[in-house]
Amino acid sequence: VGLAPFDNKSGKLNRRSQIQGGRSRVRRALYMAALTAIRTCDRFKSFYTALAARSGSKKLAIIAVARKLLVVLNAIIRDKTAFA
């Protein structure tokens, strides 16, 4: 999907990590789903607020929620269970 952060370093340059690669349509869909999950689900909302406060970057926290959502969706498909 392309949600894993890649380091953007070369020699003495030390820039921020960025997400890249994967399917952009799926990444955009997960981003929008993460925004909705942050607003509606307490589990993702508490994770988002804690990470945003710790890192200082709200966009980084949204991407982390999108990745967490992807992991949860993969587990649901793997175990064939409902989201609880």
Helices and strands as residue ranges (DSSP letters): E 5-10, E 13-19, H 24-40, H 42-55, H 58-79
